[in-house]
Amino acid sequence: MSSHPPSGVPAHGWRTFLALWGSQSVSRFGSALSWFALTIYMAQTLYPAPEQKAQFALATGALAIAATLLAVLVAPIAGSLADRTDRKRLMALCDLLGGLLTLGMAALMLLTTAPFWVLLLFVVATQSLDILHEAAMDASLSMIVPDEQLTRANGLLHTTRQISGLLGPAAAALLIGLPVMLSHGGAGGWWAGLRDGVPFALGIDGLSYLLAAAVLTRLNIPSPPPAESAGSAVATVKADTRLGWTYLLHRPPLLQLLLIGAAVNFAASAIPVYQTLLTRYTLQSDWTARGLSFAAALAIITTMTSAGMVLGGIVISAWGGLKQNRVLGILVPSLIIGLGIIGMGLSRSLPLTAALFGLSVFSMPFALAHSGGIWQAQVPREMQGRVFAVRRVISRFTVPLGMALVSALATRFPPGPVIVGMGVLVVVVAGLQLLNPSVRRVDDRDYLDGLAAAKGG
């Protein structure tokens, strides 16, 4: 067990977290609206013609790639700022700027047709602000939440992300269509100029940002003393990144824990690809025999996947996670995820495959919540921004690699064996770490510090 001293969080820390979580959940939902609305805008306004199919595909891919790469490239800067500025002010500033940018984009769409390059710049700017906000928020949890509640807090955050991703597109579709329906019903004026309602959805997102910023100004979220500067901004970011790497290299259990997460991300990030490939090729004879169409079969699998993820988040949030041996809350779910992926690749039954998707993603919130709780409890508060930046780079760098590898291999091999191989990778990595006595002690702060002292760090 860790001998981490009492957390010393402020009074009513959990109440503060709930207020933060609630307001940020509204903002997260608003961001899901915006992302879907941008896709609709490109499809209906920028590239509506059938001959523009290739342009539309390139544009949507460019936005997705930009968002993925930013998560890696901006992470070191975000981590440095999180340890060198007042974290509450940084979050509030990101929310404020995000809201103003989003409202500005909505106004631009009302006045004229926004070209793709403007949309790309908008995504780069807002995604960069979101990454800065995430770095400050992750590093703030241990400042307001007792250590024994960190797993539950992370579970609530992950649940919000999943529910927003699940319900956001449907809500955005409703909001986008609402002004059009009202204008057709005789409500003219400014309703009629909303261009399929996309600016309306963006406006809701902009207001949700401003609401989150306003709530932050009322919360007590302390920050540790800022880290010392290393000179210029570039030199400081380099020094902070080096510090984050050194901290992990001197504490091998944390680094090994990070590699487990990277392996799971590498294999599980391609689950949307698995869904399509397995339904289209491996399961075709089964859903055909059941009298289903490809769209219906795919809908069954995606619905089961979404339900599993949301249900897993709700369960871990209500339970609060393990209080001892929290590393088992990462290793065991990771094994289940790997075994589920193997089963997906081997299955030839639509109901079984859908159940395996649901089981695998049901386990993900458990691993994510326990992982966040361990990292926030073990890494010193004043270093969390910089150390977590390295953590994000390693764990998220594998996401595009996994999706690209599966897509490339699936062009030459049947999808089943490819997916089985990804699952085997997760099972092997998680199984080896389950047998690793050093990783089993990752929750022991004195043990980690002793390893670091032996390495001179």
C-alpha positions in Angstrom: 0.0 0.0 0.0 1.0 3.5 -0.6 2.2 5.6 2.4 1.2 8.8 0.6 0.6 11.4 3.2 -2.9 12.8 3.7 -4.0 14.6 0.6 -4.8 17.9 2.3 -7.5 18.8 -0.2 -9.6 21.8 0.6 -12.8 21.5 2.5 -15.8 20.4 0.3 -13.3 19.2 -2.3 -15.7 16.6 -3.6 -18.5 19.2 -3.9 -16.1 21.4 -5.9 -15.3 18.5 -8.2 -19.0 17.8 -8.8 -19.5 21.4 -9.8 -16.5 21.3 -12.0 -17.5 18.0 -13.5 -21.1 19.2 -14.1 -20.1 22.4 -15.9 -17.4 20.7 -18.0 -19.8 17.9 -18.9 -22.1 20.5 -20.4 -19.1 22.0 -22.3 -18.1 18.5 -23.4 -21.5 17.8 -24.8 -21.4 21.1 -26.6 -18.1 20.2 -28.2 -19.7 16.9 -29.5 -22.5 19.1 -31.1 -19.9 21.3 -32.8 -17.9 18.4 -34.2 -20.9 16.7 -35.7 -22.2 20.1 -37.0 -18.9 20.8 -38.8 -19.3 17.4 -40.6 -22.8 18.3 -41.7 -21.6 21.8 -42.8 -19.0 20.2 -45.0 -21.4 17.7 -46.5 -24.3 20.1 -47.1 -22.6 23.4 -47.7 -19.0 23.0 -48.8 -19.1 19.7 -50.7 -22.8 18.9 -51.5 -22.4 17.7 -55.1 -21.9 13.9 -55.8 -18.7 14.7 -57.8 -17.2 16.3 -54.6 -17.2 13.0 -52.7 -13.4 12.8 -52.8 -13.0 16.4 -51.5 -15.4 15.7 -48.7 -13.5 12.5 -47.7 -10.2 14.4 -47.7 -11.7 17.2 -45.7 -13.1 15.0 -43.0 -9.9 13.0 -42.8 -7.9 16.2 -42.5 -9.9 17.4 -39.6 -9.6 14.0 -37.8 -5.8 13.8 -38.4 -5.3 17.4 -37.2 -7.2 16.6 -34.0 -5.2 13.4 -33.4 -1.8 14.9 -34.1 -2.5 17.9 -31.9 -3.1 15.6 -29.0 0.5 14.5 -29.3 2.2 17.7 -30.5 0.6 20.1 -28.0 0.9 17.8 -25.0 4.4 18.9 -23.9 3.5 22.6 -24.1 0.2 21.9 -22.2 2.0 20.0 -19.5 4.6 22.7 -19.0 1.9 25.4 -18.7 -0.1 23.3 -16.3 2.8 23.3 -13.9 3.8 26.9 -14.4 0.5 28.8 -14.3 -2.5 29.0 -12.0 -4.4 25.9 -13.2 -7.9 27.3 -12.5 -7.1 30.5 -14.5 -5.7 28.4 -17.3 -8.9 26.3 -17.5 -11.1 29.4 -17.3 -9.1 31.2 -20.0 -9.3 28.1 -22.3 -13.0 27.9 -21.8 -13.4 31.6 -22.4 -11.4 31.7 -25.6 -13.0 28.5 -26.9 -16.4 30.0 -26.4 -15.5 33.2 -28.2 -13.9 31.3 -31.1 -17.0 29.1 -31.4 -19.4 32.0 -31.3 -17.3 33.8 -33.8 -17.4 30.8 -36.2 -21.2 30.7 -35.8 -21.4 34.4 -36.7 -19.2 33.9 -39.7 -21.4 31.1 -41.0 -24.4 33.3 -40.6 -22.8 36.0 -42.7 -21.1 34.0 -45.4 -19.9 30.5 -46.4 -16.8 29.6 -44.3 -14.1 28.0 -46.5 -12.5 24.7 -45.5 -9.2 26.4 -44.4 -11.1 28.5 -41.9 -12.7 25.3 -40.5 -9.3 23.7 -40.3 -7.9 26.7 -38.4 -10.9 26.7 -36.1 -10.4 23.0 -35.3 -6.7 23.5 -34.6 -7.3 26.5 -32.3 -10.2 24.9 -30.3 -8.6 21.5 -30.1 -5.3 23.1 -28.8 -7.3 25.0 -26.2 -9.1 21.7 -25.2 -5.7 20.0 -24.8 -4.4 22.8 -22.6 -7.6 22.6 -20.6 -7.3 18.8 -20.2 -3.8 19.1 -18.9 -4.7 21.6 -16.3 -7.8 19.7 -15.3 -6.1 16.3 -14.9 -3.4 17.9 -12.8 -6.1 19.7 -10.6 -8.1 16.6 -9.6 -5.6 15.6 -6.9 -5.7 19.1 -5.6 -9.4 18.9 -4.8 -10.3 15.2 -4.6 -9.2 12.9 -1.8 -6.9 10.1 -3.0 -9.5 7.4 -2.2 -12.0 9.2 -4.5 -9.8 9.7 -7.5 -10.9 6.5 -9.3 -14.5 7.6 -9.0 -13.7 11.1 -10.2 -12.0 9.7 -13.3 -14.8 7.3 -13.9 -17.3 10.2 -13.9 -15.1 12.2 -16.4 -14.8 9.2 -18.8 -18.5 8.5 -18.5 -19.3 12.0 -19.6 -17.0 11.7 -22.6 -18.7 8.5 -23.7 -22.2 9.8 -23.2 -21.4 13.0 -25.1 -20.0 11.0 -28.0 -23.0 8.8 -28.0 -25.8 11.4 -27.7 -24.0 14.4 -29.2 -24.6 13.5 -32.9 -28.3 12.8 -32.3 -28.8 16.1 -30.4 -26.8 18.0 -33.0 -29.0 16.6 -35.8 -32.1 17.8 -33.9 -30.6 21.2 -33.3 -29.5 21.6 -36.9 -32.9 20.7 -38.2 -34.9 22.8 -35.7 -34.3 26.3 -37.3 -35.2 24.8 -40.7 -38.4 23.4 -39.4 -39.3 26.7 -37.7 -38.6 28.7 -40.8 -40.7 26.3 -42.9 -43.5 26.8 -40.3 -43.6 30.5 -41.0 -41.0 31.8 -38.5 -38.9 33.8 -40.9 -36.3 36.4 -40.1 -33.0 35.3 -38.6 -34.2 31.7 -38.3 -34.3 31.4 -42.0 -30.7 32.4 -42.3 -29.2 29.7 -40.1 -28.0 27.6 -43.1 -29.4 24.2 -42.0 -29.0 25.1 -38.4 -25.2 24.5 -38.1 -24.5 28.0 -36.7 -27.3 27.3 -34.1 -25.5 24.2 -32.9 -22.2 26.0 -32.8 -23.8 28.8 -30.8 -25.0 26.3 -28.2 -21.4 25.0 -27.9 -20.0 28.5 -27.5 -22.5 29.3 -24.7 -21.6 26.0 -23.0 -17.9 27.1 -23.0 -18.8 30.4 -21.4 -20.9 28.7 -18.8 -18.0 26.4 -17.9 -15.7 29.5 -17.6 -18.2 31.3 -15.4 -18.6 28.3 -13.0 -14.8 28.0 -12.7 -14.5 31.5 -11.4 -16.6 30.5 -8.5 -14.7 27.4 -7.5 -11.8 27.0 -5.1 -9.1 25.0 -7.1 -5.6 25.6 -5.6 -2.4 25.3 -7.6 1.0 24.2 -6.4 3.8 26.8 -6.5 4.9 27.3 -10.1 8.0 25.5 -11.4 11.1 27.5 -12.1 11.7 28.7 -15.7 14.6 27.2 -17.7 15.1 30.4 -19.8 13.3 30.8 -23.1 9.9 29.2 -23.8 11.5 26.6 -26.0 14.2 25.7 -23.5 11.6 25.5 -20.8 9.4 23.1 -22.7 12.5 21.0 -23.6 13.6 20.9 -19.9 10.0 20.1 -18.8 9.8 17.2 -21.3 13.1 15.9 -20.2 12.0 16.1 -16.5 8.9 14.1 -17.3 10.9 11.4 -19.1 13.5 11.2 -16.3 10.8 10.9 -13.7 9.3 7.9 -15.5 12.6 6.2 -16.3 13.5 6.4 -12.6 10.3 4.7 -11.7 10.0 1.6 -14.0 6.6 0.4 -12.6 4.9 3.6 -13.8 6.6 3.4 -17.2 5.5 -0.3 -17.5 2.0 0.7 -16.5 2.1 3.3 -19.3 3.1 0.7 -21.8 0.1 -1.4 -20.9 -2.2 1.6 -21.7 -0.3 2.2 -25.0 -0.8 -1.5 -26.0 -4.5 -1.3 -25.2 -4.9 2.0 -27.1 -3.0 0.5 -30.0 -5.4 -2.4 -30.3 -8.7 -0.9 -29.1 -8.5 2.4 -31.0 -9.4 0.5 -34.1 -12.6 -0.8 -32.7 -14.7 1.3 -35.2 -12.6 -0.3 -38.0 -13.2 -3.7 -36.5 -16.9 -3.1 -36.5 -17.1 -2.3 -40.2 -14.7 -5.0 -41.4 -16.1 -7.8 -39.3 -19.7 -6.9 -40.2 -19.0 -6.5 -43.9 -16.8 -9.6 -44.5 -16.6 -12.1 -41.6 -20.2 -11.9 -40.5 -21.9 -11.5 -43.8 -23.2 -15.1 -44.1 -24.7 -14.9 -40.6 -26.6 -11.7 -40.9 -27.7 -12.6 -44.4 -29.1 -15.9 -43.0 -31.0 -13.9 -40.3 -32.6 -11.7 -43.0 -30.7 -8.6 -42.0 -29.0 -5.9 -44.1 -25.4 -4.8 -43.6 -26.7 -1.5 -42.1 -28.9 -3.3 -39.6 -26.1 -5.7 -38.6 -23.6 -2.9 -38.2 -26.2 -0.9 -36.2 -26.6 -3.8 -33.8 -22.9 -4.0 -33.2 -22.4 -0.3 -32.8 -25.3 0.0 -30.4 -24.0 -2.8 -28.2 -20.6 -1.2 -28.2 -21.9 2.2 -27.2 -24.2 0.7 -24.5 -21.3 -1.3 -23.1 -19.0 1.7 -22.8 -21.7 3.9 -21.2 -22.7 1.1 -18.8 -19.1 0.5 -17.8 -18.6 4.1 -17.0 -21.8 4.2 -14.9 -20.7 1.1 -12.9 -17.2 2.4 -12.1 -18.5 5.8 -11.2 -21.1 4.3 -8.8 -18.7 1.8 -7.4 -15.7 4.0 -7.0 -13.1 1.4 -7.8 -10.6 -0.7 -5.8 -9.2 1.0 -2.7 -6.3 -1.5 -2.5 -4.2 -3.1 -5.2 -5.7 -0.6 -7.7 -3.3 -1.9 -10.4 -5.6 -5.0 -10.7 -8.3 -2.5 -11.8 -6.1 -1.9 -14.9 -4.5 -5.3 -15.5 -7.7 -7.5 -15.2 -9.8 -5.2 -17.5 -7.0 -5.1 -20.0 -6.9 -8.9 -20.1 -10.7 -8.9 -20.7 -10.3 -6.3 -23.4 -7.6 -8.4 -25.1 -9.6 -11.6 -24.8 -12.7 -9.9 -26.1 -10.8 -8.6 -29.2 -9.5 -12.2 -29.8 -13.1 -13.5 -29.6 -14.3 -10.8 -32.1 -11.8 -12.0 -34.6 -12.7 -15.7 -34.1 -16.5 -15.3 -33.9 -18.7 -16.0 -36.9 -22.0 -15.2 -35.0 -23.5 -11.7 -35.1 -25.0 -11.9 -31.5 -21.7 -13.3 -30.1 -19.6 -10.7 -31.8 -21.9 -7.9 -30.6 -21.7 -9.2 -27.1 -17.9 -9.4 -27.3 -17.7 -5.8 -28.4 -20.0 -4.8 -25.5 -17.9 -6.7 -23.0 -14.6 -5.3 -24.2 -15.6 -1.7 -24.1 -17.5 -2.2 -20.8 -14.1 -3.0 -19.3 -12.4 0.1 -20.7 -13.7 2.7 -18.2 -12.5 0.5 -15.3 -8.9 0.5 -16.7 -9.0 4.2 -17.5 -10.5 5.3 -14.1 -8.0 3.1 -12.0 -5.1 4.3 -14.2 -6.0 8.0 -13.7 -6.4 7.4 -9.9 -3.0 5.8 -9.6 -1.2 8.4 -11.6 -2.8 11.3 -9.8 -2.1 9.8 -6.4 1.6 8.8 -7.1 3.0 11.7 -9.1 3.7 14.8 -7.0 1.1 17.5 -7.6 3.6 20.1 -8.7 4.9 17.8 -11.4 1.7 16.3 -12.7 1.5 18.6 -15.7 4.9 17.7 -17.0 4.8 14.0 -16.2 1.3 13.6 -17.6 2.4 15.3 -20.8 4.8 12.4 -21.4 2.1 10.0 -20.5 -0.2 11.5 -23.0 2.4 11.4 -25.8 3.2 7.7 -25.3 -0.4 6.5 -24.8 -1.9 8.6 -27.6 0.8 8.1 -30.2 -0.3 4.5 -30.6 -3.9 5.4 -31.5 -3.3 6.5 -35.1 -0.7 3.7 -35.5 -3.2 1.0 -34.5 -5.9 2.3 -36.8 -3.5 2.7 -39.7 -2.0 -0.8 -39.2 -5.3 -2.6 -39.1 -6.6 -0.7 -42.1 -3.4 -1.5 -44.1 -3.3 -5.2 -43.1 -7.0 -5.6 -43.8 -6.4 -4.8 -47.5 -4.2 -7.9 -47.8 -5.5 -10.3 -45.2 -8.9 -11.4 -43.8 -9.9 -9.1 -41.0 -10.4 -12.0 -38.5 -6.7 -13.0 -38.1 -5.6 -9.4 -38.0 -8.0 -8.6 -35.2 -7.0 -11.7 -33.3 -3.3 -10.7 -33.5 -4.2 -7.3 -32.0 -6.0 -9.0 -29.1 -3.1 -11.4 -28.5 -0.8 -8.4 -28.2 -2.9 -6.9 -25.4 -3.2 -10.3 -23.6 0.5 -10.9 -23.7 1.4 -7.4 -22.5 -1.2 -7.4 -19.7 -0.5 -11.0 -18.7 3.3 -10.4 -18.3 2.7 -7.3 -16.2 0.2 -9.1 -14.0 3.1 -11.5 -13.2 5.5 -8.7 -12.7 5.9 -8.1 -8.9 7.3 -4.6 -9.5 4.2 -3.5 -11.4 2.0 -5.0 -8.7 3.6 -2.4 -6.3 3.0 0.6 -8.5 0.5 1.9 -5.8 3.3 2.1 -3.2 4.7 5.6 -3.2 7.6 4.7 -0.9 8.6 1.9 -3.2 8.6 4.1 -6.3 10.6 6.8 -4.5 13.1 4.1 -3.3 13.6 3.0 -6.9 14.1 6.6 -8.0 16.6 7.2 -5.2 18.6 4.1 -6.2 18.8 5.6 -9.7 19.9 9.0 -8.4 16.6 10.8 -9.2 
